[in-house]
Amino acid sequence: MDLFTILFIAFGLSMDAFAVSITNGVTLQEVRIKDALKIAAYFGVFQGLMPLLGWLVGINFENYITKFDHWVAFLLLAFIGGKMIYETLKSDDSCPTEKVELCNKTLVMLAIATSIDALAVGVSFAFLQVSILQSILIIGVITFIVCFIGVYLGKKFGCLLKRNAELIGGIILVMIGFKIFAEHTDLISAFKILN
């Protein structure tokens, strides 16, 4: 898997955390740089570690699934992306108005909840001969940056961005799933022959 694809996966995966960071920015009494750094760090670390855990699980089953690896990657990414799209479209567009202070326990729960998708992607990484250290570093750093920005955007623009971020993230993951499937099944070659 090339660097460009990993970057797109990282952006796609970070969109859930970005949306929650926007919500955090909306609900904080005041946004200080230390708050934005703390929120971004929680999301970045968990988003980076979850693919590693998924990869460790997946690598143990690699011998059993190598013939179907592209199907596994396609189905996982399509499911995760489809779920993000579905949840965005069915949401009620409500925006939190209650002001809160985020404690560490809340941030851990939010970080885990938004990084479960990354765990599933990590499983697919095990079958695609991906450099896992490079991938988790890219995913973690991109999530950190995106979430840091998201906290400030939440304070400025609120819920308008949250909905669009989740929708775009879902679309990106579904497209990457199709790309992996097409590359491993020579679907692209078949289309070139037909033309």
MDTraj code that builds the backbone (N, CA, C; nanometers):
import mdtraj as md
import numpy as np

residues = "MET ASP LEU PHE THR ILE LEU PHE ILE ALA PHE GLY LEU SER MET ASP ALA PHE ALA VAL SER ILE THR ASN GLY VAL THR LEU GLN GLU VAL ARG ILE LYS ASP ALA LEU LYS ILE ALA ALA TYR PHE GLY VAL PHE GLN GLY LEU MET PRO LEU LEU GLY TRP LEU VAL GLY ILE ASN PHE GLU ASN TYR ILE THR LYS PHE ASP HIS TRP VAL ALA PHE LEU LEU LEU ALA PHE ILE GLY GLY LYS MET ILE TYR GLU THR LEU LYS SER ASP ASP SER CYS PRO THR GLU LYS VAL GLU LEU CYS ASN LYS THR LEU VAL MET LEU ALA ILE ALA THR SER ILE ASP ALA LEU ALA VAL GLY VAL SER PHE ALA PHE LEU GLN VAL SER ILE LEU GLN SER ILE LEU ILE ILE GLY VAL ILE THR PHE ILE VAL CYS PHE ILE GLY VAL TYR LEU GLY LYS LYS PHE GLY CYS LEU LEU LYS ARG ASN ALA GLU LEU ILE GLY GLY ILE ILE LEU VAL MET ILE GLY PHE LYS ILE PHE ALA GLU HIS THR ASP LEU ILE SER ALA PHE LYS ILE LEU ASN".split()
xyz = np.array([
    [0.0850, -0.1174, 0.0000],
    [0.0000, 0.0000, 0.0000],
    [0.0895, 0.1236, 0.0000],
    [0.0584, 0.2171, -0.0881],
    [0.1440, 0.3353, -0.1008],
    [0.1121, 0.4408, 0.0054],
    [0.2027, 0.5360, 0.0189],
    [0.1918, 0.6414, 0.1187],
    [0.0658, 0.7251, 0.0982],
    [0.0332, 0.7521, -0.0258],
    [-0.0853, 0.8317, -0.0594],
    [-0.2115, 0.7659, -0.0035],
    [-0.2240, 0.6349, -0.0199],
    [-0.3404, 0.5612, 0.0299],
    [-0.3446, 0.5641, 0.1823],
    [-0.2300, 0.5474, 0.2458],
    [-0.2252, 0.5507, 0.3922],
    [-0.2655, 0.6887, 0.4439],
    [-0.2222, 0.7939, 0.3753],
    [-0.2625, 0.9295, 0.4141],
    [-0.4134, 0.9472, 0.4045],
    [-0.4730, 0.8953, 0.2965],
    [-0.6180, 0.9057, 0.2819],
    [-0.6902, 0.8249, 0.3892],
    [-0.6383, 0.7068, 0.4205],
    [-0.6973, 0.6266, 0.5275],
    [-0.6889, 0.7030, 0.6590],
    [-0.5741, 0.7636, 0.6853],
    [-0.5557, 0.8402, 0.8090],
    [-0.6571, 0.9539, 0.8184],
    [-0.6757, 1.0275, 0.7096],
    [-0.7741, 1.1365, 0.7109],
    [-0.9154, 1.0818, 0.7290],
    [-0.9458, 0.9735, 0.6596],
    [-1.0783, 0.9132, 0.6739],
    [-1.1057, 0.8694, 0.8168],
    [-1.0082, 0.8014, 0.8772],
    [-1.0243, 0.7539, 1.0148],
    [-1.0323, 0.8691, 1.1142],
    [-0.9634, 0.9775, 1.0858],
    [-0.9599, 1.0892, 1.1815],
    [-1.0889, 1.1702, 1.1843],
    [-1.1777, 1.1478, 1.0894],
    [-1.2970, 1.2318, 1.0799],
    [-1.3931, 1.2131, 1.1974],
    [-1.4059, 1.0925, 1.2509],
    [-1.4887, 1.0736, 1.3711],
    [-1.4326, 1.1557, 1.4867],
    [-1.3015, 1.1433, 1.5071],
    [-1.2368, 1.2165, 1.6155],
    [-1.2436, 1.3677, 1.5900],
    [-1.2315, 1.4079, 1.4652],
    [-1.2432, 1.5485, 1.4275],
    [-1.3815, 1.6019, 1.4642],
    [-1.4847, 1.5231, 1.4312],
    [-1.6213, 1.5644, 1.4615],
    [-1.6418, 1.5785, 1.6124],
    [-1.5867, 1.4853, 1.6908],
    [-1.5991, 1.4932, 1.8366],
    [-1.5179, 1.6120, 1.8895],
    [-1.4039, 1.6387, 1.8290],
    [-1.3233, 1.7545, 1.8699],
    [-1.3972, 1.8854, 1.8449],
    [-1.4682, 1.8911, 1.7343],
    [-1.5506, 2.0091, 1.7052],
    [-1.6563, 2.0247, 1.8150],
    [-1.7203, 1.9128, 1.8498],
    [-1.8205, 1.9154, 1.9561],
    [-1.7583, 1.9603, 2.0877],
    [-1.6381, 1.9113, 2.1161],
    [-1.5684, 1.9542, 2.2375],
    [-1.5432, 2.1048, 2.2356],
    [-1.5037, 2.1562, 2.1208],
    [-1.4817, 2.3006, 2.1083],
    [-1.6083, 2.3798, 2.1325],
    [-1.7223, 2.3248, 2.0876],
    [-1.8510, 2.3912, 2.1083],
    [-1.8863, 2.3935, 2.2566],
    [-1.8588, 2.2826, 2.3265],
    [-1.9078, 2.2685, 2.4634],
    [-1.8142, 2.3237, 2.5710],
    [-1.6904, 2.3516, 2.5374],
    [-1.5981, 2.4055, 2.6376],
    [-1.6320, 2.5508, 2.6702],
    [-1.6173, 2.5864, 2.7973],
    [-1.6421, 2.7248, 2.8397],
    [-1.5509, 2.8207, 2.7635],
    [-1.4236, 2.7860, 2.7618],
    [-1.3270, 2.8636, 2.6838],
    [-1.2235, 2.7643, 2.6306],
    [-1.1765, 2.7868, 2.5103],
    [-1.0790, 2.6972, 2.4492],
    [-0.9402, 2.7549, 2.4721],
    [-0.8613, 2.6822, 2.5512],
    [-0.7220, 2.7197, 2.5740],
    [-0.6339, 2.6233, 2.4962],
    [-0.5130, 2.6650, 2.4657],
    [-0.4229, 2.5805, 2.3874],
    [-0.3970, 2.4475, 2.4580],
    [-0.3877, 2.4486, 2.5900],
    [-0.3627, 2.3236, 2.6616],
    [-0.4812, 2.2284, 2.6496],
    [-0.6035, 2.2829, 2.6413],
    [-0.7213, 2.1974, 2.6213],
    [-0.7190, 2.1334, 2.4825],
    [-0.6876, 2.2143, 2.3825],
    [-0.6825, 2.1628, 2.2457],
    [-0.5722, 2.0575, 2.2320],
    [-0.4562, 2.0812, 2.2941],
    [-0.3461, 1.9838, 2.2907],
    [-0.3842, 1.8543, 2.3614],
    [-0.4522, 1.8656, 2.4743],
    [-0.4925, 1.7482, 2.5504],
    [-0.5929, 1.6630, 2.4716],
    [-0.6931, 1.7266, 2.4166],
    [-0.7938, 1.6551, 2.3372],
    [-0.7279, 1.5890, 2.2163],
    [-0.6451, 1.6644, 2.1450],
    [-0.5771, 1.6118, 2.0265],
    [-0.4852, 1.4955, 2.0628],
    [-0.4169, 1.5043, 2.1760],
    [-0.3257, 1.3969, 2.2178],
    [-0.4020, 1.2683, 2.2472],
    [-0.5119, 1.2777, 2.3186],
    [-0.5909, 1.1579, 2.3475],
    [-0.6366, 1.0903, 2.2190],
    [-0.6956, 1.1696, 2.1293],
    [-0.7451, 1.1114, 2.0049],
    [-0.6324, 1.0594, 1.9169],
    [-0.5230, 1.1332, 1.9064],
    [-0.4094, 1.0906, 1.8239],
    [-0.3469, 0.9619, 1.8732],
    [-0.3271, 0.9507, 2.0046],
    [-0.2650, 0.8295, 2.0608],
    [-0.3546, 0.7074, 2.0395],
    [-0.4823, 0.7200, 2.0736],
    [-0.5714, 0.6052, 2.0582],
    [-0.5913, 0.5688, 1.9112],
    [-0.6024, 0.6697, 1.8261],
    [-0.6204, 0.6436, 1.6831],
    [-0.4960, 0.5759, 1.6244],
    [-0.3791, 0.6045, 1.6789],
    [-0.2564, 0.5397, 1.6331],
    [-0.2384, 0.4005, 1.6907],
    [-0.2788, 0.3793, 1.8148],
    [-0.2590, 0.2485, 1.8787],
    [-0.3587, 0.1423, 1.8328],
    [-0.4797, 0.1825, 1.8032],
    [-0.5813, 0.0837, 1.7646],
    [-0.5456, 0.0057, 1.6378],
    [-0.4925, 0.0696, 1.5318],
    [-0.4526, -0.0101, 1.4160],
    [-0.3428, -0.1112, 1.4504],
    [-0.2545, -0.0745, 1.5437],
    [-0.1503, -0.1665, 1.5866],
    [-0.2122, -0.2898, 1.6522],
    [-0.3102, -0.2676, 1.7393],
    [-0.3782, -0.3811, 1.8024],
    [-0.4489, -0.4679, 1.6987],
    [-0.5170, -0.4032, 1.6044],
    [-0.5836, -0.4777, 1.4967],
    [-0.4852, -0.5551, 1.4124],
    [-0.3721, -0.4938, 1.3840],
    [-0.2680, -0.5593, 1.3039],
    [-0.2138, -0.6819, 1.3774],
    [-0.1923, -0.6688, 1.5089],
    [-0.1421, -0.7817, 1.5876],
    [-0.2409, -0.8985, 1.5868],
    [-0.3694, -0.8683, 1.5914],
    [-0.4713, -0.9744, 1.5819],
    [-0.4705, -1.0335, 1.4412],
    [-0.4729, -0.9466, 1.3412],
    [-0.4809, -0.9923, 1.2025],
    [-0.3612, -1.0727, 1.1574],
    [-0.2418, -1.0360, 1.2042],
    [-0.1197, -1.1040, 1.1598],
    [-0.1206, -1.2508, 1.2018],
    [-0.1905, -1.2811, 1.3114],
    [-0.2004, -1.4193, 1.3567],
    [-0.2896, -1.5050, 1.2671],
    [-0.3759, -1.4403, 1.1899],
    [-0.4655, -1.5130, 1.1011],
    [-0.4270, -1.4991, 0.9544],
    [-0.3130, -1.4361, 0.9288],
    [-0.2720, -1.4068, 0.7907],
    [-0.2665, -1.5326, 0.7043],
    [-0.2118, -1.6406, 0.7579],
    [-0.1986, -1.7634, 0.6785],
    [-0.3325, -1.8205, 0.6360],
    [-0.4356, -1.7931, 0.7133],
    [-0.5675, -1.8473, 0.6824],
    [-0.6455, -1.7617, 0.5835],
    [-0.6077, -1.6356, 0.5724],
    [-0.6913, -1.5420, 0.4978],
    [-0.6223, -1.4808, 0.3752],
    [-0.4989, -1.5128, 0.3469],
    [-0.4281, -1.4426, 0.2390],
    [-0.5000, -1.4495, 0.1044],
    [-0.5746, -1.5558, 0.0782],
    [-0.6477, -1.5661, -0.0485],
    [-0.7658, -1.4698, -0.0530],
    [-0.8105, -1.4270, 0.0636],
    [-0.9293, -1.3425, 0.0716],
    [-0.8999, -1.2050, 0.1307],
    [-0.7711, -1.1701, 0.1412],
    [-0.7337, -1.0470, 0.2100],
    [-0.7988, -0.9221, 0.1519],
    [-0.8082, -0.9146, 0.0187],
    [-0.8687, -0.7975, -0.0438],
    [-1.0175, -0.7874, -0.0110],
    [-1.0828, -0.9018, 0.0026],
    [-1.2240, -0.9015, 0.0426],
    [-1.2391, -0.8507, 0.1859],
    [-1.1489, -0.8965, 0.2745],
    [-1.1537, -0.8540, 0.4151],
    [-1.1344, -0.7027, 0.4239],
    [-1.0314, -0.6513, 0.3566],
    [-1.0041, -0.5075, 0.3589],
    [-1.1209, -0.4293, 0.3002],
    [-1.1709, -0.4764, 0.1862],
    [-1.2830, -0.4089, 0.1205],
    [-1.4059, -0.4060, 0.2114],
    [-1.4418, -0.5215, 0.2682],
    [-1.5614, -0.5290, 0.3520],
    [-1.5485, -0.4442, 0.4789],
    [-1.4304, -0.4486, 0.5429],
    [-1.4109, -0.3688, 0.6643],
    [-1.4195, -0.2196, 0.6346],
    [-1.3478, -0.1748, 0.5318],
    [-1.3482, -0.0318, 0.4992],
    [-1.4849, 0.0146, 0.4494],
    [-1.5500, -0.0686, 0.3668],
    [-1.6828, -0.0327, 0.3173],
    [-1.7833, -0.0278, 0.4323],
    [-1.7727, -0.1221, 0.5254],
    [-1.8645, -0.1229, 0.6396],
    [-1.8432, -0.0008, 0.7284],
    [-1.7171, 0.0255, 0.7616],
    [-1.6869, 0.1394, 0.8493],
    [-1.7300, 0.2701, 0.7829],
    [-1.6919, 0.2867, 0.6562],
    [-1.7298, 0.4085, 0.5842],
    [-1.8803, 0.4202, 0.5676],
    [-1.9451, 0.3083, 0.5327],
    [-2.0907, 0.3075, 0.5183],
    [-2.1607, 0.3431, 0.6485],
    [-2.1075, 0.2922, 0.7594],
    [-2.1636, 0.3222, 0.8914],
    [-2.1516, 0.4714, 0.9221],
    [-2.0364, 0.5294, 0.8899],
    [-2.0182, 0.6730, 0.9127],
    [-2.1167, 0.7543, 0.8286],
    [-2.1333, 0.7150, 0.7025],
    [-2.2263, 0.7857, 0.6134],
    [-2.3691, 0.7729, 0.6656],
    [-2.4071, 0.6504, 0.7020],
    [-2.5423, 0.6246, 0.7528],
    [-2.5706, 0.7062, 0.8789],
    [-2.4771, 0.7039, 0.9735],
    [-2.4971, 0.7763, 1.0987],
    [-2.5059, 0.9272, 1.0760],
    [-2.4314, 0.9765, 0.9783],
    [-2.4379, 1.1187, 0.9465],
    [-2.5746, 1.1544, 0.8891],
    [-2.6227, 1.0713, 0.7975],
    [-2.7493, 1.1008, 0.7312],
    [-2.8696, 1.0841, 0.8240],
    [-2.8588, 0.9950, 0.9228],
    [-2.9729, 0.9743, 1.0127],
    [-2.9685, 1.0640, 1.1363],
    [-2.8579, 1.1373, 1.1552],
    [-2.8464, 1.2213, 1.2742],
    [-2.9494, 1.3337, 1.2704],
    [-2.9828, 1.3822, 1.3883],
    [-3.0869, 1.4843, 1.3993],
    [-3.0334, 1.6269, 1.3861],
    [-2.9057, 1.6388, 1.3564],
    [-2.8427, 1.7704, 1.3384],
    [-2.8443, 1.8574, 1.4638],
    [-2.8731, 1.7966, 1.5790],
    [-2.8734, 1.8780, 1.7001],
    [-2.7311, 1.9122, 1.7392],
    [-2.7158, 2.0236, 1.8006],
    [-2.5845, 2.0710, 1.8406],
    [-2.5832, 2.0881, 1.9914],
    [-2.4805, 2.0346, 2.0606],
    [-2.4796, 2.0491, 2.2058],
    [-2.4670, 2.1954, 2.2472],
    [-2.5456, 2.2330, 2.3462],
    [-2.5376, 2.3702, 2.3947],
    [-2.4869, 2.3755, 2.5383],
    [-2.4864, 2.2616, 2.6064],
    [-2.4411, 2.2572, 2.7447],
    [-2.2896, 2.2708, 2.7500],
    [-2.2411, 2.3606, 2.8338],
    [-2.0974, 2.3806, 2.8484],
    [-2.0419, 2.2780, 2.9461],
    [-1.9287, 2.2159, 2.9118],
    [-1.8709, 2.1114, 2.9960],
    [-1.7211, 2.1324, 3.0126],
    [-1.6667, 2.0680, 3.1140],
    [-1.5225, 2.0568, 3.1305],
    [-1.4874, 1.9103, 3.1069],
    [-1.3931, 1.8836, 3.0203],
    [-1.3585, 1.7452, 2.9869],
    [-1.2574, 1.6889, 3.0857],
    [-1.2952, 1.5780, 3.1490],
    [-1.2030, 1.5092, 3.2390],
    [-1.1324, 1.3988, 3.1613],
    [-1.0266, 1.3440, 3.2188],
    [-0.9484, 1.2395, 3.1528],
    [-1.0328, 1.1171, 3.1221],
    [-1.1200, 1.0772, 3.2143],
    [-1.2054, 0.9594, 3.1942],
    [-1.2945, 0.9776, 3.0716],
    [-1.3544, 1.0948, 3.0579],
    [-1.4398, 1.1235, 2.9430],
    [-1.3593, 1.1195, 2.8140],
    [-1.2403, 1.1784, 2.8162],
    [-1.1569, 1.1786, 2.6956],
    [-1.1142, 1.0385, 2.6558],
    [-1.0827, 0.9544, 2.7536],
    [-1.0460, 0.8151, 2.7222],
    [-1.1629, 0.7444, 2.6564],
    [-1.2826, 0.7604, 2.7117],
    [-1.4002, 0.6943, 2.6534],
    [-1.4281, 0.7452, 2.5124],
    [-1.4171, 0.8761, 2.4930],
    [-1.4387, 0.9320, 2.3593],
    [-1.3315, 0.8842, 2.2612],
    [-1.2067, 0.8789, 2.3067],
    [-1.0971, 0.8355, 2.2199],
    [-1.1131, 0.6893, 2.1798],
    [-1.1539, 0.6052, 2.2725],
    [-1.1763, 0.4636, 2.2406],
    [-1.2929, 0.4509, 2.1429],
    [-1.4016, 0.5200, 2.1718],
    [-1.5209, 0.5113, 2.0862],
    [-1.4921, 0.5542, 1.9428],
    [-1.4116, 0.6587, 1.9263],
    [-1.3836, 0.7079, 1.7908],
    [-1.2718, 0.6318, 1.7211],
    [-1.2017, 0.5438, 1.7932],
    [-1.0903, 0.4716, 1.7302],
    [-1.1189, 0.3236, 1.7071],
    [-1.2391, 0.2776, 1.7370],
    [-1.2741, 0.1380, 1.7115],
    [-1.2613, 0.1075, 1.5623],
    [-1.2995, 0.2030, 1.4782],
    [-1.2858, 0.1849, 1.3336],
    [-1.1399, 0.1590, 1.2951],
    [-1.0494, 0.2282, 1.3619],
    [-0.9065, 0.2114, 1.3329],
    [-0.8584, 0.0718, 1.3704],
    [-0.9188, 0.0116, 1.4718],
    [-0.8867, -0.1257, 1.5093],
    [-0.9179, -0.2207, 1.3934],
    [-1.0357, -0.2033, 1.3346],
    [-1.0760, -0.2872, 1.2220],
    [-0.9850, -0.2647, 1.1007],
    [-0.9468, -0.1407, 1.0769],
    [-0.8562, -0.1119, 0.9654],
    [-0.7208, -0.1779, 0.9902],
    [-0.6757, -0.1790, 1.1151],
    [-0.5503, -0.2452, 1.1495],
    [-0.5520, -0.3933, 1.1150],
    [-0.6670, -0.4577, 1.1317],
    [-0.6801, -0.5985, 1.0930],
    [-0.6547, -0.6125, 0.9433],
    [-0.7124, -0.5231, 0.8641],
    [-0.6911, -0.5315, 0.7189],
    [-0.5462, -0.5007, 0.6817],
    [-0.4775, -0.4169, 0.7591],
    [-0.3360, -0.3879, 0.7329],
    [-0.2517, -0.5151, 0.7395],
    [-0.2881, -0.6071, 0.8252],
    [-0.2112, -0.7305, 0.8416],
    [-0.2091, -0.8126, 0.7127],
    [-0.3126, -0.7991, 0.6320],
    [-0.3223, -0.8783, 0.5089],
    [-0.2692, -0.8052, 0.3868],
    [-0.2348, -0.6796, 0.4016],
    [-0.1972, -0.5981, 0.2863],
    [-0.0495, -0.5597, 0.2841],
    [0.0321, -0.6250, 0.3637],
    [0.1756, -0.5961, 0.3702],
    [0.2025, -0.4460, 0.3845],
    [0.1453, -0.3892, 0.4874],
    [0.1604, -0.2473, 0.5170],
    [0.2701, -0.2311, 0.6219],
    [0.3518, -0.1276, 0.6077],
    [0.4484, -0.0945, 0.7122],
    [0.3697, -0.0395, 0.8309],
    [0.3507, -0.1224, 0.9328],
    [0.2607, -0.0865, 1.0419],
    [0.3127, 0.0320, 1.1232],
    [0.4415, 0.0392, 1.1477],
    [0.4941, 0.1513, 1.2272],
    [0.4743, 0.2843, 1.1553],
    [0.5044, 0.2856, 1.0267],
    [0.4834, 0.4067, 0.9478],
    [0.3346, 0.4439, 0.9470],
    [0.2495, 0.3436, 0.9294],
    [0.1051, 0.3684, 0.9208],
    [0.0485, 0.4239, 1.0504],
    [0.0853, 0.3625, 1.1636],
    [0.0283, 0.4108, 1.2902],
    [0.0818, 0.5489, 1.3259],
    [0.2050, 0.5763, 1.2874],
    [0.2605, 0.7094, 1.3117],
    [0.1844, 0.8136, 1.2293],
    [0.1613, 0.7843, 1.1029],
    [0.0880, 0.8768, 1.0152],
    [-0.0540, 0.8969, 1.0668],
    [-0.1214, 0.7881, 1.1014],
    [-0.2595, 0.7969, 1.1506],
    [-0.2651, 0.8784, 1.2793],
    [-0.1737, 0.8520, 1.3723],
    [-0.1720, 0.9242, 1.4993],
    [-0.1436, 1.0722, 1.4826],
    [-0.0445, 1.1056, 1.3999],
    [-0.0064, 1.2467, 1.3799],
    [-0.1170, 1.3232, 1.3075],
    [-0.1719, 1.2636, 1.2041],
    [-0.2794, 1.3321, 1.1306],
    [-0.4001, 1.3529, 1.2208],
    [-0.4354, 1.2511, 1.2992],
    [-0.5486, 1.2659, 1.3908],
    [-0.5217, 1.3759, 1.4923],
    [-0.3997, 1.3808, 1.5451],
    [-0.3632, 1.4853, 1.6413],
    [-0.3831, 1.6236, 1.5792],
    [-0.3283, 1.6446, 1.4611],
    [-0.3366, 1.7754, 1.3953],
    [-0.4812, 1.8128, 1.3653],
    [-0.5552, 1.7178, 1.3082],
    [-0.6943, 1.7416, 1.2706],
    [-0.7796, 1.7741, 1.3936],
    [-0.7564, 1.7019, 1.5030],
    [-0.8352, 1.7247, 1.6249],
    [-0.7991, 1.8564, 1.6928],
    [-0.6726, 1.8917, 1.6899],
    [-0.6303, 2.0199, 1.7456],
    [-0.7031, 2.1336, 1.6734],
    [-0.7029, 2.1263, 1.5424],
    [-0.7730, 2.2264, 1.4614],
    [-0.9232, 2.2198, 1.4878],
    [-0.9753, 2.0966, 1.5016],
    [-1.1184, 2.0773, 1.5229],
    [-1.1725, 2.1450, 1.6475],
    [-1.0946, 2.1437, 1.7552],
    [-1.1382, 2.2092, 1.8796],
    [-1.1614, 2.3583, 1.8543],
    [-1.0682, 2.4225, 1.7856],
    [-1.0815, 2.5658, 1.7576],
    [-1.1928, 2.5942, 1.6560],
    [-1.2054, 2.5061, 1.5568],
    [-1.3133, 2.5241, 1.4601],
    [-1.4489, 2.5084, 1.5280],
    [-1.4570, 2.4181, 1.6256],
    [-1.5813, 2.3986, 1.6996],
    [-1.6231, 2.5240, 1.7723],
    [-1.5274, 2.5924, 1.8283],
    [-1.5581, 2.7173, 1.8986],
    [-1.6070, 2.8240, 1.7999],
    [-1.5491, 2.8243, 1.6799],
    [-1.5842, 2.9264, 1.5808],
    [-1.7104, 2.8921, 1.5011],
    [-1.7168, 2.7690, 1.4486],
    [-1.8214, 2.7353, 1.3512],
    [-1.9195, 2.6283, 1.3978],
    [-1.8895, 2.5640, 1.5093],
    [-1.9836, 2.4705, 1.5695],
    [-2.0189, 2.3499, 1.4857],
    [-2.1462, 2.3162, 1.4907],
    [-2.1950, 2.1876, 1.4394],
    [-2.2021, 2.1800, 1.2877],
    [-2.1926, 2.2906, 1.2207],
    [-2.1968, 2.2888, 1.0749],
    [-2.0882, 2.1966, 1.0189],
    [-1.9672, 2.2055, 1.0747],
    [-1.8552, 2.1247, 1.0262],
    [-1.8640, 1.9787, 1.0682],
    [-1.9212, 1.9517, 1.1852],
    [-1.9232, 1.8159, 1.2399],
    [-1.9883, 1.7172, 1.1429],
    [-2.1045, 1.7492, 1.0938],
    [-2.1803, 1.6608, 1.0054],
    [-2.1030, 1.6337, 0.8765],
    [-2.0485, 1.7383, 0.8159],
    [-1.9756, 1.7225, 0.6900],
    [-1.8481, 1.6410, 0.7082],
    [-1.7797, 1.6548, 0.8207],
    [-1.6564, 1.5800, 0.8457],
    [-1.6833, 1.4303, 0.8493],
    [-1.7880, 1.3888, 0.9181],
    [-1.8202, 1.2470, 0.9269],
    [-1.8597, 1.1912, 0.7908],
    [-1.9361, 1.2666, 0.7139],
    [-1.9793, 1.2229, 0.5816],
    [-1.8593, 1.2066, 0.4881],
    [-1.7710, 1.3043, 0.4851],
    [-1.6518, 1.2982, 0.3998],
    [-1.5617, 1.1823, 0.4410],
    [-1.5425, 1.1643, 0.5708],
    [-1.4613, 1.0526, 0.6192],
    [-1.5162, 0.9193, 0.5755],
    [-1.6467, 0.9013, 0.5845],
    [-1.7097, 0.7768, 0.5407],
    [-1.6910, 0.7522, 0.3923],
    [-1.7098, 0.8541, 0.3123],
    [-1.6926, 0.8411, 0.1664],
    [-1.5488, 0.8030, 0.1324],
    [-1.4517, 0.8660, 0.1990],
    [-1.3102, 0.8356, 0.1735],
    [-1.2810, 0.6886, 0.2039],
    [-1.3289, 0.6373, 0.3166],
    [-1.3009, 0.4980, 0.3533],
    [-1.3647, 0.4005, 0.2560],
    [-1.4869, 0.4269, 0.2121],
    [-1.5523, 0.3393, 0.1145],
    [-1.4735, 0.3390, -0.0167],
    [-1.4293, 0.4561, -0.0612],
    [-1.3528, 0.4644, -0.1868],
    [-1.2204, 0.3881, -0.1765],
    [-1.1534, 0.3970, -0.0625],
    [-1.0279, 0.3235, -0.0445],
    [-1.0543, 0.1733, -0.0451],
    [-1.1641, 0.1309, 0.0165],
    [-1.2019, -0.0107, 0.0131],
    [-1.2192, -0.0595, -0.1294],
    [-1.2891, 0.0176, -0.2120],
    [-1.3069, -0.0186, -0.3528],
    [-1.1731, -0.0203, -0.4270],
    [-1.0857, 0.0750, -0.3960],
    [-0.9541, 0.0807, -0.4610],
    [-0.8727, -0.0449, -0.4303],
    [-0.8693, -0.0853, -0.3045],
    [-0.7953, -0.2067, -0.2651],
    [-0.8540, -0.3286, -0.3345],
    [-0.9854, -0.3384, -0.3355],
    [-1.0519, -0.4517, -0.4001],
    [-1.0193, -0.4556, -0.5491],
    [-1.0264, -0.3403, -0.6137],
    [-1.0000, -0.3336, -0.7575],
    [-0.8556, -0.3711, -0.7898],
    [-0.7609, -0.3256, -0.7081],
    [-0.6200, -0.3560, -0.7323],
    [-0.5888, -0.5052, -0.7154],
    [-0.6521, -0.5693, -0.6183],
    [-0.6218, -0.7091, -0.5894],
    [-0.7009, -0.8078, -0.6745],
    [-0.8028, -0.7611, -0.7429],
    [-0.8812, -0.8516, -0.8268],
    [-0.8623, -0.8228, -0.9744],
    [-0.7702, -0.7344, -1.0068],
    [-0.7455, -0.6935, -1.1450],
    [-0.8704, -0.6388, -1.2121],
    [-0.9582, -0.5797, -1.1337],
    [-1.0789, -0.5177, -1.1858],
    [-1.0440, -0.4020, -1.2785],
    [-0.9388, -0.3290, -1.2453],
    [-0.8970, -0.2165, -1.3287],
    [-0.8508, -0.2677, -1.4652],
    [-0.7753, -0.3770, -1.4667],
    [-0.7292, -0.4352, -1.5939],
    [-0.8481, -0.4806, -1.6781],
    [-0.9497, -0.5355, -1.6124],
    [-1.0673, -0.5826, -1.6845],
    [-1.1386, -0.4655, -1.7531],
    [-1.1479, -0.3511, -1.6861],
    [-1.2100, -0.2343, -1.7466],
    [-1.1274, -0.1821, -1.8642],
    [-0.9952, -0.1878, -1.8536],
    [-0.9095, -0.1418, -1.9638],
    [-0.9272, -0.2312, -2.0857],
    [-0.9441, -0.3612, -2.0646],
    [-0.9642, -0.4549, -2.1753],
    [-1.0969, -0.4265, -2.2452],
    [-1.2004, -0.3957, -2.1654],
    [-1.3334, -0.3698, -2.2224],
    [-1.3338, -0.2427, -2.3067],
    [-1.2488, -0.1475, -2.2722],
    [-1.2454, -0.0219, -2.3473],
    [-1.1559, -0.0384, -2.4619],
])
top = md.Topology()
chain = top.add_chain()
for i, resn in enumerate(residues, 1):
    res = top.add_residue(resn, chain, resSeq=i)
    for name in ("N", "CA", "C"):
        top.add_atom(name, md.element.get_by_symbol(name[0]), res)
traj = md.Trajectory(xyz[None], top)
